[in-house]
Amino acid sequence: MKPKPQRHQPIEQFPPPAGREAFTAKEWAVIHKYRTPRQVQQFLRALPYNWEKKGETLRTFRGVVRRWQAHCLEAALTAATIMEQHGYPPLLLDIESRDQLDHVLFLFRRRGRYGTVARSRDAGLHGRKPVFRTLRQLVRSYVDPYVDGSGRVMAYGVFDLRRLKRCDWRLSRGNVRAVERALIKMPHKKLQTSDRRYRAVLRQFRAFKKKYPGRPVTFYSNRHQWL
């Protein structure tokens, strides 16, 4: 009998990234200056955090450059827009928490290893160097720093922003709620974590905050992996 011909999944075709003409001079200057994940991480870390004091926002790269501040999802969109211009696919990593306060990061690969770029109120939730062989290993590096009294990592998922056909997630002047909806709807993989480990880290976190109420929490053992 002749073997049945295999059916291959068609490769999804995405439109090319926005060209230089789509950006303002100020926006292009940012793109030109920050060309690597580490440089983009430094740029985002230096931006004031967007505490949304005048109401919830979900700004694109354009909005972030205009307002010069960003929260975690806005920073992830900013990193995706910048790094796309330097050859990286615009991928977001969404980490689900028990308290429904998800953390969103820009995901990249270098030499087959995973890393991230991110902005957060918490020192341990910024980016990671590209040293992780698997996504699961990468997400596990966030398990301990996620513990803050209510947070605990439960699941994770990856979303390619190029799948959003009717949302200008790069340069819209308005809020791009479609990004948030897409992250909520996409499949997530569960991540099992140790209850004993969680309770130990929680005790350590509470003790640290009691002793040093104004300091960022940085006692984690994996700081050498932070970007």
Secondary structure by P-SEA (a helix, b strand, c coil): ccccbbbbccccccccccccccccaaaaaaaaacccaaaaaaaaaaccccccccccccccaaaaaacccccaaaaaaaaaaaaaaacccbbbbbbbccccbbbbbbbbccccccccccccccccccccccccccaaaaaaaaccccccccccccccccccccccccccccccccccaaaaaaaaacbbbbbbbbaaaaaaaaaaaaaaaaacccccccccccccccc
